[in-house]
Amino acid sequence: MSTNIEWTDQTENIIRAKEGGWWCHKKSEGCANCYAEKLNKNSFFGGNKQPYSGQPPELVLDTEAILKSDFSR
């Protein structure tokens, strides 16, 4: 996925929740304002509305995203 992040041309979250959306384990104080969790709480963006805390849902590797991106080069 293309991005406007100044230090990269593209980004992709290849670890997804099996039923849709994403999940992440907060590791530091910087995670308190996680924009990805805010997107995940909104089904418009494909999120699953699950908080990034507690037990993770079943996670899967999105091999399609890897194969269609430049990451596989």
All heavy atoms as a GROMACS GRO file, in nm:
protein
  582
    1MET      N    1   0.085  -0.116   0.000
    1MET     CA    2   0.000   0.000   0.000
    1MET      C    3   0.090   0.123   0.000
    1MET      O    4   0.183   0.132   0.079
    1MET     CB    5  -0.089  -0.003   0.125
    1MET     CG    6  -0.164   0.122   0.151
    1MET     SD    7  -0.261   0.119   0.304
    1MET     CE    8  -0.362  -0.024   0.278
    2SER      N    9   0.065   0.218  -0.091
    2SER     CA   10   0.147   0.339  -0.093
    2SER      C   11   0.115   0.424   0.030
    2SER      O   12   0.010   0.411   0.091
    2SER     CB   13   0.121   0.418  -0.221
    2SER     OG   14  -0.013   0.462  -0.226
    3THR      N   15   0.209   0.511   0.064
    3THR     CA   16   0.195   0.589   0.186
    3THR      C   17   0.257   0.728   0.169
    3THR      O   18   0.339   0.749   0.081
    3THR     CB   19   0.263   0.515   0.304
    3THR    OG1   20   0.249   0.594   0.422
    3THR    CG2   21   0.410   0.491   0.279
    4ASN      N   22   0.218   0.819   0.255
    4ASN     CA   23   0.278   0.953   0.258
    4ASN      C   24   0.383   0.964   0.368
    4ASN      O   25   0.432   1.072   0.396
    4ASN     CB   26   0.170   1.059   0.280
    4ASN     CG   27   0.081   1.074   0.160
    4ASN    OD1   28   0.124   1.058   0.047
    4ASN    ND2   29  -0.045   1.104   0.184
    5ILE      N   30   0.420   0.854   0.430
    5ILE     CA   31   0.523   0.854   0.534
    5ILE      C   32   0.655   0.891   0.467
    5ILE      O   33   0.694   0.831   0.367
    5ILE     CB   34   0.533   0.717   0.603
    5ILE    CG1   35   0.400   0.683   0.671
    5ILE    CG2   36   0.647   0.716   0.703
    5ILE    CD1   37   0.394   0.540   0.724
    6GLU      N   38   0.724   0.992   0.520
    6GLU     CA   39   0.842   1.048   0.453
    6GLU      C   40   0.958   0.951   0.438
    6GLU      O   41   1.039   0.965   0.348
    6GLU     CB   42   0.888   1.174   0.523
    6GLU     CG   43   0.937   1.152   0.664
    6GLU     CD   44   0.971   1.281   0.737
    6GLU    OE1   45   0.886   1.371   0.739
    6GLU    OE2   46   1.082   1.289   0.791
    7TRP      N   47   0.967   0.850   0.523
    7TRP     CA   48   1.084   0.762   0.518
    7TRP      C   49   1.057   0.629   0.448
    7TRP      O   50   1.141   0.539   0.450
    7TRP     CB   51   1.140   0.738   0.658
    7TRP     CG   52   1.038   0.709   0.762
    7TRP    CD1   53   0.979   0.798   0.847
    7TRP    CD2   54   0.979   0.582   0.793
    7TRP    NE1   55   0.888   0.735   0.927
    7TRP    CE2   56   0.886   0.602   0.896
    7TRP    CE3   57   0.995   0.454   0.743
    7TRP    CZ2   58   0.811   0.500   0.951
    7TRP    CZ3   59   0.919   0.352   0.798
    7TRP    CH2   60   0.829   0.376   0.901
    8THR      N   61   0.939   0.615   0.384
    8THR     CA   62   0.911   0.491   0.311
    8THR      C   63   0.814   0.516   0.196
    8THR      O   64   0.740   0.614   0.198
    8THR     CB   65   0.854   0.382   0.404
    8THR    OG1   66   0.846   0.259   0.333
    8THR    CG2   67   0.718   0.418   0.458
    9ASP      N   68   0.818   0.432   0.094
    9ASP     CA   69   0.727   0.445  -0.019
    9ASP      C   70   0.599   0.363  -0.002
    9ASP      O   71   0.497   0.393  -0.061
    9ASP     CB   72   0.796   0.399  -0.148
    9ASP     CG   73   0.913   0.489  -0.184
    9ASP    OD1   74   0.905   0.610  -0.157
    9ASP    OD2   75   1.011   0.437  -0.239
   10GLN      N   76   0.608   0.256   0.074
   10GLN     CA   77   0.490   0.174   0.097
   10GLN      C   78   0.498   0.104   0.231
   10GLN      O   79   0.605   0.088   0.289
   10GLN     CB   80   0.471   0.072  -0.015
   10GLN     CG   81   0.578  -0.030  -0.029
   10GLN     CD   82   0.546  -0.128  -0.140
   10GLN    OE1   83   0.444  -0.119  -0.206
   10GLN    NE2   84   0.633  -0.224  -0.162
   11THR      N   85   0.382   0.063   0.277
   11THR     CA   86   0.373  -0.008   0.404
   11THR      C   87   0.257  -0.107   0.397
   11THR      O   88   0.164  -0.087   0.319
   11THR     CB   89   0.354   0.090   0.522
   11THR    OG1   90   0.354   0.015   0.643
   11THR    CG2   91   0.227   0.169   0.511
   12GLU      N   92   0.263  -0.210   0.475
   12GLU     CA   93   0.155  -0.309   0.476
   12GLU      C   94   0.160  -0.382   0.609
   12GLU      O   95   0.267  -0.411   0.661
   12GLU     CB   96   0.174  -0.408   0.362
   12GLU     CG   97   0.058  -0.503   0.344
   12GLU     CD   98  -0.068  -0.437   0.294
   12GLU    OE1   99  -0.071  -0.386   0.182
   12GLU    OE2  100  -0.167  -0.438   0.370
   13ASN      N  101   0.045  -0.410   0.665
   13ASN     CA  102   0.037  -0.491   0.785
   13ASN      C  103   0.001  -0.631   0.740
   13ASN      O  104  -0.114  -0.659   0.707
   13ASN     CB  105  -0.068  -0.435   0.881
   13ASN     CG  106  -0.069  -0.509   1.013
   13ASN    OD1  107  -0.009  -0.615   1.025
   13ASN    ND2  108  -0.135  -0.453   1.111
   14ILE      N  109   0.098  -0.718   0.736
   14ILE     CA  110   0.078  -0.852   0.681
   14ILE      C  111   0.027  -0.952   0.784
   14ILE      O  112  -0.006  -1.065   0.749
   14ILE     CB  113   0.206  -0.906   0.613
   14ILE    CG1  114   0.321  -0.913   0.712
   14ILE    CG2  115   0.241  -0.820   0.493
   14ILE    CD1  116   0.444  -0.983   0.658
   15ILE      N  117   0.019  -0.913   0.910
   15ILE     CA  118  -0.039  -0.997   1.013
   15ILE      C  119  -0.179  -0.945   1.039
   15ILE      O  120  -0.198  -0.830   1.078
   15ILE     CB  121   0.042  -0.994   1.144
   15ILE    CG1  122   0.188  -1.031   1.120
   15ILE    CG2  123  -0.022  -1.083   1.250
   15ILE    CD1  124   0.210  -1.172   1.071
   16ARG      N  125  -0.278  -1.028   1.014
   16ARG     CA  126  -0.418  -0.987   1.027
   16ARG      C  127  -0.493  -1.082   1.119
   16ARG      O  128  -0.454  -1.197   1.136
   16ARG     CB  129  -0.487  -0.988   0.891
   16ARG     CG  130  -0.421  -0.895   0.792
   16ARG     CD  131  -0.501  -0.890   0.663
   16ARG     NE  132  -0.430  -0.817   0.561
   16ARG     CZ  133  -0.438  -0.687   0.542
   16ARG    NH1  134  -0.515  -0.614   0.619
   16ARG    NH2  135  -0.372  -0.628   0.446
   17ALA      N  136  -0.602  -1.032   1.175
   17ALA     CA  137  -0.692  -1.119   1.252
   17ALA      C  138  -0.768  -1.205   1.152
   17ALA      O  139  -0.807  -1.159   1.045
   17ALA     CB  140  -0.788  -1.035   1.334
   18LYS      N  141  -0.785  -1.332   1.183
   18LYS     CA  142  -0.847  -1.425   1.090
   18LYS      C  143  -0.986  -1.379   1.046
   18LYS      O  144  -1.024  -1.394   0.931
   18LYS     CB  145  -0.856  -1.564   1.153
   18LYS     CG  146  -0.909  -1.670   1.058
   18LYS     CD  147  -0.903  -1.807   1.118
   18LYS     CE  148  -0.947  -1.911   1.017
   18LYS     NZ  149  -0.938  -2.045   1.073
   19GLU      N  150  -1.062  -1.321   1.135
   19GLU     CA  151  -1.198  -1.276   1.104
   19GLU      C  152  -1.202  -1.133   1.049
   19GLU      O  153  -1.308  -1.075   1.035
   19GLU     CB  154  -1.286  -1.287   1.228
   19GLU     CG  155  -1.295  -1.427   1.284
   19GLU     CD  156  -1.355  -1.528   1.187
   19GLU    OE1  157  -1.449  -1.492   1.114
   19GLU    OE2  158  -1.307  -1.643   1.185
   20GLY      N  159  -1.085  -1.077   1.019
   20GLY     CA  160  -1.078  -0.941   0.965
   20GLY      C  161  -1.020  -0.844   1.065
   20GLY      O  162  -1.023  -0.866   1.185
   21GLY      N  163  -0.966  -0.737   1.015
   21GLY     CA  164  -0.904  -0.637   1.100
   21GLY      C  165  -0.763  -0.679   1.140
   21GLY      O  166  -0.704  -0.768   1.080
   22TRP      N  167  -0.711  -0.616   1.245
   22TRP     CA  168  -0.574  -0.639   1.288
   22TRP      C  169  -0.571  -0.652   1.440
   22TRP      O  170  -0.670  -0.630   1.507
   22TRP     CB  171  -0.486  -0.523   1.244
   22TRP     CG  172  -0.498  -0.497   1.099
   22TRP    CD1  173  -0.423  -0.556   0.999
   22TRP    CD2  174  -0.589  -0.411   1.033
   22TRP    NE1  175  -0.464  -0.511   0.877
   22TRP    CE2  176  -0.566  -0.422   0.894
   22TRP    CE3  177  -0.691  -0.327   1.075
   22TRP    CZ2  178  -0.639  -0.352   0.800
   22TRP    CZ3  179  -0.764  -0.257   0.981
   22TRP    CH2  180  -0.737  -0.270   0.846
   23TRP      N  181  -0.455  -0.683   1.490
   23TRP     CA  182  -0.435  -0.686   1.634
   23TRP      C  183  -0.288  -0.659   1.661
   23TRP      O  184  -0.201  -0.698   1.583
   23TRP     CB  185  -0.473  -0.821   1.694
   23TRP     CG  186  -0.481  -0.815   1.844
   23TRP    CD1  187  -0.589  -0.777   1.918
   23TRP    CD2  188  -0.379  -0.847   1.936
   23TRP    NE1  189  -0.560  -0.782   2.052
   23TRP    CE2  190  -0.430  -0.825   2.066
   23TRP    CE3  191  -0.249  -0.890   1.924
   23TRP    CZ2  192  -0.356  -0.847   2.181
   23TRP    CZ3  193  -0.175  -0.910   2.040
   23TRP    CH2  194  -0.230  -0.889   2.166
   24CYS      N  195  -0.259  -0.594   1.771
   24CYS     CA  196  -0.121  -0.562   1.808
   24CYS      C  197  -0.113  -0.562   1.960
   24CYS      O  198  -0.211  -0.534   2.028
   24CYS     CB  199  -0.084  -0.425   1.753
   24CYS     SG  200   0.088  -0.379   1.780
   25HIS      N  201   0.003  -0.593   2.011
   25HIS     CA  202   0.026  -0.587   2.156
   25HIS      C  203   0.103  -0.459   2.186
   25HIS      O  204   0.212  -0.440   2.133
   25HIS     CB  205   0.105  -0.709   2.202
   25HIS     CG  206   0.129  -0.711   2.348
   25HIS    ND1  207   0.030  -0.746   2.437
   25HIS    CD2  208   0.238  -0.683   2.421
   25HIS    CE1  209   0.079  -0.738   2.559
   25HIS    NE2  210   0.205  -0.700   2.552
   26LYS      N  211   0.047  -0.373   2.268
   26LYS     CA  212   0.113  -0.247   2.303
   26LYS      C  213   0.237  -0.277   2.387
   26LYS      O  214   0.230  -0.348   2.487
   26LYS     CB  215   0.017  -0.156   2.378
   26LYS     CG  216  -0.096  -0.110   2.288
   26LYS     CD  217  -0.187  -0.014   2.359
   26LYS     CE  218  -0.295   0.032   2.265
   26LYS     NZ  219  -0.380   0.134   2.323
   27LYS      N  220   0.351  -0.222   2.344
   27LYS     CA  221   0.479  -0.253   2.408
   27LYS      C  222   0.541  -0.137   2.484
   27LYS      O  223   0.629  -0.156   2.565
   27LYS     CB  224   0.581  -0.298   2.302
   27LYS     CG  225   0.547  -0.429   2.237
   27LYS     CD  226   0.574  -0.540   2.333
   27LYS     CE  227   0.563  -0.674   2.265
   27LYS     NZ  228   0.585  -0.783   2.351
   28SER      N  229   0.500  -0.012   2.453
   28SER     CA  230   0.565   0.102   2.516
   28SER      C  231   0.466   0.214   2.540
   28SER      O  232   0.351   0.210   2.495
   28SER     CB  233   0.679   0.152   2.427
   28SER     OG  234   0.626   0.216   2.313
   29GLU      N  235   0.511   0.318   2.609
   29GLU     CA  236   0.427   0.435   2.634
   29GLU      C  237   0.385   0.503   2.503
   29GLU      O  238   0.279   0.563   2.495
   29GLU     CB  239   0.501   0.534   2.723
   29GLU     CG  240   0.522   0.484   2.864
   29GLU     CD  241   0.601   0.581   2.949
   29GLU    OE1  242   0.610   0.700   2.912
   29GLU    OE2  243   0.654   0.538   3.052
   30GLY      N  244   0.469   0.492   2.400
   30GLY     CA  245   0.437   0.551   2.271
   30GLY      C  246   0.314   0.488   2.206
   30GLY      O  247   0.253   0.547   2.117
   31CYS      N  248   0.277   0.372   2.252
   31CYS     CA  249   0.160   0.303   2.195
   31CYS      C  250   0.028   0.359   2.248
   31CYS      O  251  -0.078   0.322   2.200
   31CYS     CB  252   0.168   0.154   2.227
   31CYS     SG  253   0.310   0.071   2.152
   32ALA      N  254   0.034   0.448   2.347
   32ALA     CA  255  -0.088   0.501   2.407
   32ALA      C  256  -0.174   0.577   2.306
   32ALA      O  257  -0.297   0.580   2.318
   32ALA     CB  258  -0.053   0.594   2.524
   33ASN      N  259  -0.114   0.635   2.204
   33ASN     CA  260  -0.187   0.711   2.102
   33ASN      C  261  -0.180   0.640   1.967
   33ASN      O  262  -0.162   0.704   1.864
   33ASN     CB  263  -0.132   0.853   2.092
   33ASN     CG  264  -0.149   0.927   2.221
   33ASN    OD1  265  -0.257   0.930   2.277
   33ASN    ND2  266  -0.042   0.986   2.271
   34CYS      N  267  -0.196   0.511   1.965
   34CYS     CA  268  -0.180   0.430   1.845
   34CYS      C  269  -0.286   0.463   1.739
   34CYS      O  270  -0.404   0.442   1.761
   34CYS     CB  271  -0.188   0.282   1.882
   34CYS     SG  272  -0.174   0.171   1.742
   35TYR      N  273  -0.242   0.515   1.624
   35TYR     CA  274  -0.337   0.546   1.517
   35TYR      C  275  -0.393   0.418   1.455
   35TYR      O  276  -0.508   0.414   1.411
   35TYR     CB  277  -0.272   0.633   1.409
   35TYR     CG  278  -0.184   0.557   1.313
   35TYR    CD1  279  -0.235   0.509   1.193
   35TYR    CD2  280  -0.051   0.530   1.343
   35TYR    CE1  281  -0.155   0.436   1.106
   35TYR    CE2  282   0.029   0.458   1.256
   35TYR     CZ  283  -0.024   0.413   1.137
   35TYR     OH  284   0.054   0.341   1.052
   36ALA      N  285  -0.315   0.310   1.452
   36ALA     CA  286  -0.361   0.185   1.393
   36ALA      C  287  -0.478   0.127   1.473
   36ALA      O  288  -0.572   0.074   1.416
   36ALA     CB  289  -0.246   0.085   1.384
   37GLU      N  290  -0.472   0.139   1.605
   37GLU     CA  291  -0.583   0.090   1.687
   37GLU      C  292  -0.709   0.171   1.658
   37GLU      O  293  -0.819   0.117   1.650
   37GLU     CB  294  -0.550   0.096   1.835
   37GLU     CG  295  -0.661   0.040   1.922
   37GLU     CD  296  -0.629   0.038   2.070
   37GLU    OE1  297  -0.540   0.115   2.113
   37GLU    OE2  298  -0.691  -0.041   2.142
   38LYS      N  299  -0.693   0.302   1.639
   38LYS     CA  300  -0.809   0.386   1.606
   38LYS      C  301  -0.871   0.343   1.473
   38LYS      O  302  -0.993   0.337   1.460
   38LYS     CB  303  -0.769   0.533   1.604
   38LYS     CG  304  -0.739   0.586   1.742
   38LYS     CD  305  -0.696   0.729   1.740
   38LYS     CE  306  -0.669   0.773   1.882
   38LYS     NZ  307  -0.546   0.839   1.902
   39LEU      N  308  -0.788   0.312   1.374
   39LEU     CA  309  -0.840   0.263   1.246
   39LEU      C  310  -0.907   0.128   1.263
   39LEU      O  311  -1.011   0.101   1.202
   39LEU     CB  312  -0.727   0.250   1.143
   39LEU     CG  313  -0.666   0.379   1.091
   39LEU    CD1  314  -0.551   0.347   0.996
   39LEU    CD2  315  -0.769   0.466   1.023
   40ASN      N  316  -0.850   0.042   1.346
   40ASN     CA  317  -0.905  -0.092   1.367
   40ASN      C  318  -1.041  -0.086   1.436
   40ASN      O  319  -1.123  -0.175   1.418
   40ASN     CB  320  -0.809  -0.177   1.448
   40ASN     CG  321  -0.844  -0.324   1.442
   40ASN    OD1  322  -0.860  -0.379   1.334
   40ASN    ND2  323  -0.858  -0.386   1.557
   41LYS      N  324  -1.067   0.019   1.512
   41LYS     CA  325  -1.196   0.032   1.580
   41LYS      C  326  -1.305   0.082   1.486
   41LYS      O  327  -1.420   0.094   1.526
   41LYS     CB  328  -1.182   0.125   1.700
   41LYS     CG  329  -1.105   0.061   1.814
   41LYS     CD  330  -1.099   0.154   1.933
   41LYS     CE  331  -1.026   0.086   2.048
   41LYS     NZ  332  -1.016   0.175   2.164
   42ASN      N  333  -1.271   0.111   1.361
   42ASN     CA  334  -1.366   0.164   1.264
   42ASN      C  335  -1.384   0.063   1.151
   42ASN      O  336  -1.292   0.039   1.074
   42ASN     CB  337  -1.313   0.298   1.210
   42ASN     CG  338  -1.412   0.368   1.122
   42ASN    OD1  339  -1.493   0.306   1.055
   42ASN    ND2  340  -1.405   0.499   1.123
   43SER      N  341  -1.502   0.006   1.140
   43SER     CA  342  -1.525  -0.096   1.036
   43SER      C  343  -1.515  -0.037   0.896
   43SER      O  344  -1.492  -0.110   0.800
   43SER     CB  345  -1.660  -0.164   1.057
   43SER     OG  346  -1.764  -0.071   1.056
   44PHE      N  347  -1.528   0.094   0.879
   44PHE     CA  348  -1.512   0.158   0.748
   44PHE      C  349  -1.374   0.128   0.690
   44PHE      O  350  -1.358   0.111   0.570
   44PHE     CB  351  -1.533   0.310   0.760
   44PHE     CG  352  -1.512   0.383   0.630
   44PHE    CD1  353  -1.611   0.387   0.534
   44PHE    CD2  354  -1.392   0.447   0.604
   44PHE    CE1  355  -1.591   0.453   0.414
   44PHE    CE2  356  -1.371   0.514   0.485
   44PHE     CZ  357  -1.471   0.518   0.390
   45PHE      N  358  -1.273   0.122   0.776
   45PHE     CA  359  -1.136   0.096   0.733
   45PHE      C  360  -1.102  -0.053   0.734
   45PHE      O  361  -0.987  -0.091   0.720
   45PHE     CB  362  -1.037   0.171   0.821
   45PHE     CG  363  -1.049   0.320   0.809
   45PHE    CD1  364  -1.104   0.395   0.911
   45PHE    CD2  365  -1.007   0.385   0.695
   45PHE    CE1  366  -1.116   0.532   0.900
   45PHE    CE2  367  -1.018   0.522   0.682
   45PHE     CZ  368  -1.074   0.596   0.785
   46GLY      N  369  -1.201  -0.140   0.754
   46GLY     CA  370  -1.178  -0.284   0.755
   46GLY      C  371  -1.140  -0.338   0.891
   46GLY      O  372  -1.094  -0.451   0.902
   47GLY      N  373  -1.158  -0.258   0.994
   47GLY     CA  374  -1.122  -0.301   1.129
   47GLY      C  375  -1.221  -0.398   1.187
   47GLY      O  376  -1.332  -0.417   1.137
   48ASN      N  377  -1.182  -0.460   1.297
   48ASN     CA  378  -1.268  -0.557   1.364
   48ASN      C  379  -1.322  -0.506   1.496
   48ASN      O  380  -1.385  -0.579   1.570
   48ASN     CB  381  -1.194  -0.689   1.385
   48ASN     CG  382  -1.066  -0.673   1.465
   48ASN    OD1  383  -1.050  -0.580   1.543
   48ASN    ND2  384  -0.973  -0.765   1.446
   49LYS      N  385  -1.293  -0.381   1.528
   49LYS     CA  386  -1.340  -0.312   1.649
   49LYS      C  387  -1.286  -0.371   1.778
   49LYS      O  388  -1.338  -0.346   1.885
   49LYS     CB  389  -1.493  -0.305   1.651
   49LYS     CG  390  -1.550  -0.225   1.535
   49LYS     CD  391  -1.697  -0.207   1.548
   49LYS     CE  392  -1.747  -0.124   1.430
   49LYS     NZ  393  -1.888  -0.097   1.439
   50GLN      N  394  -1.182  -0.453   1.771
   50GLN     CA  395  -1.122  -0.511   1.891
   50GLN      C  396  -1.012  -0.420   1.944
   50GLN      O  397  -0.934  -0.365   1.866
   50GLN     CB  398  -1.064  -0.648   1.861
   50GLN     CG  399  -1.170  -0.750   1.827
   50GLN     CD  400  -1.109  -0.888   1.808
   50GLN    OE1  401  -0.990  -0.909   1.823
   50GLN    NE2  402  -1.193  -0.983   1.773
   51PRO      N  403  -1.005  -0.403   2.075
   51PRO     CA  404  -0.896  -0.324   2.133
   51PRO      C  405  -0.764  -0.398   2.122
   51PRO      O  406  -0.761  -0.520   2.110
   51PRO     CB  407  -0.938  -0.308   2.279
   51PRO     CG  408  -1.021  -0.430   2.307
   51PRO     CD  409  -1.093  -0.460   2.177
   52TYR      N  410  -0.656  -0.324   2.125
   52TYR     CA  411  -0.523  -0.384   2.120
   52TYR      C  412  -0.479  -0.417   2.262
   52TYR      O  413  -0.382  -0.364   2.314
   52TYR     CB  414  -0.425  -0.289   2.055
   52TYR     CG  415  -0.434  -0.281   1.904
   52TYR    CD1  416  -0.535  -0.341   1.833
   52TYR    CD2  417  -0.339  -0.211   1.831
   52TYR    CE1  418  -0.543  -0.333   1.696
   52TYR    CE2  419  -0.345  -0.202   1.694
   52TYR     CZ  420  -0.447  -0.264   1.626
   52TYR     OH  421  -0.454  -0.255   1.490
   53SER      N  422  -0.553  -0.504   2.328
   53SER     CA  423  -0.519  -0.547   2.462
   53SER      C  424  -0.584  -0.684   2.486
   53SER      O  425  -0.668  -0.727   2.408
   53SER     CB  426  -0.570  -0.446   2.566
   53SER     OG  427  -0.711  -0.434   2.556
   54GLY      N  428  -0.544  -0.748   2.592
   54GLY     CA  429  -0.602  -0.878   2.624
   54GLY      C  430  -0.552  -0.988   2.531
   54GLY      O  431  -0.447  -0.977   2.470
   55GLN      N  432  -0.630  -1.093   2.521
   55GLN     CA  433  -0.596  -1.206   2.437
   55GLN      C  434  -0.610  -1.170   2.290
   55GLN      O  435  -0.710  -1.112   2.250
   55GLN     CB  436  -0.686  -1.325   2.467
   55GLN     CG  437  -0.648  -1.402   2.591
   55GLN     CD  438  -0.514  -1.469   2.574
   55GLN    OE1  439  -0.416  -1.424   2.631
   55GLN    NE2  440  -0.508  -1.575   2.497
   56PRO      N  441  -0.511  -1.204   2.208
   56PRO     CA  442  -0.523  -1.176   2.065
   56PRO      C  443  -0.624  -1.269   1.999
   56PRO      O  444  -0.642  -1.382   2.044
   56PRO     CB  445  -0.383  -1.202   2.011
   56PRO     CG  446  -0.323  -1.299   2.106
   56PRO     CD  447  -0.383  -1.266   2.240
   57PRO      N  448  -0.688  -1.222   1.892
   57PRO     CA  449  -0.771  -1.313   1.814
   57PRO      C  450  -0.680  -1.408   1.737
   57PRO      O  451  -0.557  -1.392   1.739
   57PRO     CB  452  -0.846  -1.219   1.719
   57PRO     CG  453  -0.752  -1.104   1.702
   57PRO     CD  454  -0.684  -1.088   1.834
   58GLU      N  455  -0.735  -1.505   1.668
   58GLU     CA  456  -0.653  -1.591   1.584
   58GLU      C  457  -0.593  -1.505   1.473
   58GLU      O  458  -0.664  -1.432   1.404
   58GLU     CB  459  -0.736  -1.705   1.524
   58GLU     CG  460  -0.652  -1.804   1.448
   58GLU     CD  461  -0.731  -1.925   1.400
   58GLU    OE1  462  -0.847  -1.942   1.440
   58GLU    OE2  463  -0.674  -2.001   1.321
   59LEU      N  464  -0.460  -1.513   1.458
   59LEU     CA  465  -0.389  -1.430   1.362
   59LEU      C  466  -0.343  -1.513   1.243
   59LEU      O  467  -0.313  -1.632   1.258
   59LEU     CB  468  -0.269  -1.363   1.429
   59LEU     CG  469  -0.302  -1.275   1.549
   59LEU    CD1  470  -0.174  -1.227   1.616
   59LEU    CD2  471  -0.388  -1.157   1.508
   60VAL      N  472  -0.337  -1.449   1.125
   60VAL     CA  473  -0.292  -1.516   1.003
   60VAL      C  474  -0.195  -1.426   0.929
   60VAL      O  475  -0.199  -1.304   0.941
   60VAL     CB  476  -0.411  -1.553   0.911
   60VAL    CG1  477  -0.502  -1.655   0.975
   60VAL    CG2  478  -0.490  -1.430   0.870
   61LEU      N  479  -0.107  -1.488   0.852
   61LEU     CA  480  -0.013  -1.416   0.767
   61LEU      C  481  -0.081  -1.391   0.633
   61LEU      O  482  -0.126  -1.485   0.568
   61LEU     CB  483   0.114  -1.498   0.748
   61LEU     CG  484   0.220  -1.438   0.658
   61LEU    CD1  485   0.274  -1.308   0.715
   61LEU    CD2  486   0.334  -1.538   0.638
   62ASP      N  487  -0.088  -1.266   0.590
   62ASP     CA  488  -0.152  -1.230   0.463
   62ASP      C  489  -0.051  -1.246   0.349
   62ASP      O  490   0.016  -1.152   0.309
   62ASP     CB  491  -0.205  -1.087   0.470
   62ASP     CG  492  -0.285  -1.048   0.348
   62ASP    OD1  493  -0.285  -1.122   0.247
   62ASP    OD2  494  -0.350  -0.942   0.352
   63THR      N  495  -0.041  -1.369   0.298
   63THR     CA  496   0.057  -1.396   0.193
   63THR      C  497   0.022  -1.324   0.062
   63THR      O  498   0.111  -1.291  -0.014
   63THR     CB  499   0.072  -1.547   0.168
   63THR    OG1  500  -0.057  -1.602   0.143
   63THR    CG2  501   0.133  -1.616   0.289
   64GLU      N  502  -0.106  -1.299   0.037
   64GLU     CA  503  -0.146  -1.222  -0.082
   64GLU      C  504  -0.085  -1.084  -0.081
   64GLU      O  505  -0.037  -1.035  -0.182
   64GLU     CB  506  -0.298  -1.211  -0.092
   64GLU     CG  507  -0.363  -1.327  -0.160
   64GLU     CD  508  -0.511  -1.300  -0.186
   64GLU    OE1  509  -0.548  -1.189  -0.228
   64GLU    OE2  510  -0.589  -1.393  -0.161
   65ALA      N  511  -0.088  -1.017   0.034
   65ALA     CA  512  -0.029  -0.884   0.045
   65ALA      C  513   0.121  -0.887   0.018
   65ALA      O  514   0.176  -0.797  -0.043
   65ALA     CB  515  -0.057  -0.825   0.184
   66ILE      N  516   0.187  -0.993   0.064
   66ILE     CA  517   0.331  -1.007   0.040
   66ILE      C  518   0.358  -1.026  -0.109
   66ILE      O  519   0.445  -0.960  -0.166
   66ILE     CB  520   0.389  -1.126   0.120
   66ILE    CG1  521   0.377  -1.100   0.270
   66ILE    CG2  522   0.534  -1.149   0.081
   66ILE    CD1  523   0.407  -1.220   0.356
   67LEU      N  524   0.284  -1.113  -0.171
   67LEU     CA  525   0.308  -1.145  -0.311
   67LEU      C  526   0.277  -1.029  -0.406
   67LEU      O  527   0.345  -1.011  -0.508
   67LEU     CB  528   0.226  -1.268  -0.352
   67LEU     CG  529   0.269  -1.398  -0.284
   67LEU    CD1  530   0.171  -1.509  -0.318
   67LEU    CD2  531   0.411  -1.436  -0.323
   68LYS      N  532   0.179  -0.946  -0.373
   68LYS     CA  533   0.144  -0.836  -0.464
   68LYS      C  534   0.223  -0.708  -0.436
   68LYS      O  535   0.211  -0.612  -0.508
   68LYS     CB  536  -0.006  -0.807  -0.457
   68LYS     CG  537  -0.052  -0.740  -0.332
   68LYS     CD  538  -0.201  -0.714  -0.337
   68LYS     CE  539  -0.246  -0.643  -0.210
   68LYS     NZ  540  -0.388  -0.619  -0.210
   69SER      N  541   0.307  -0.710  -0.336
   69SER     CA  542   0.385  -0.590  -0.302
   69SER      C  543   0.529  -0.602  -0.348
   69SER      O  544   0.576  -0.706  -0.390
   69SER     CB  545   0.381  -0.569  -0.150
   69SER     OG  546   0.461  -0.666  -0.088
   70ASP      N  547   0.599  -0.492  -0.334
   70ASP     CA  548   0.743  -0.492  -0.362
   70ASP      C  549   0.823  -0.551  -0.248
   70ASP      O  550   0.944  -0.564  -0.258
   70ASP     CB  551   0.791  -0.348  -0.388
   70ASP     CG  552   0.741  -0.296  -0.521
   70ASP    OD1  553   0.710  -0.378  -0.611
   70ASP    OD2  554   0.733  -0.175  -0.537
   71PHE      N  555   0.759  -0.586  -0.137
   71PHE     CA  556   0.828  -0.644  -0.022
   71PHE      C  557   0.890  -0.778  -0.058
   71PHE      O  558   0.985  -0.822   0.005
   71PHE     CB  559   0.734  -0.663   0.095
   71PHE     CG  560   0.678  -0.535   0.148
   71PHE    CD1  561   0.541  -0.516   0.157
   71PHE    CD2  562   0.761  -0.432   0.190
   71PHE    CE1  563   0.489  -0.399   0.207
   71PHE    CE2  564   0.709  -0.314   0.239
   71PHE     CZ  565   0.572  -0.298   0.249
   72SER      N  566   0.832  -0.848  -0.156
   72SER     CA  567   0.881  -0.982  -0.186
   72SER      C  568   1.006  -0.979  -0.275
   72SER      O  569   1.062  -1.082  -0.307
   72SER     CB  570   0.770  -1.062  -0.256
   72SER     OG  571   0.731  -1.000  -0.377
   73ARG      N  572   1.052  -0.864  -0.315
   73ARG     CA  573   1.171  -0.853  -0.401
   73ARG      C  574   1.297  -0.861  -0.321
   73ARG      O  575   1.311  -0.826  -0.213
   73ARG     CB  576   1.171  -0.720  -0.476
   73ARG     CG  577   1.060  -0.717  -0.577
   73ARG     CD  578   1.069  -0.588  -0.650
   73ARG     NE  579   0.948  -0.580  -0.733
   73ARG     CZ  580   0.923  -0.480  -0.811
   73ARG    NH1  581   1.004  -0.380  -0.820
   73ARG    NH2  582   0.814  -0.478  -0.882
   0.00000   0.00000   0.00000
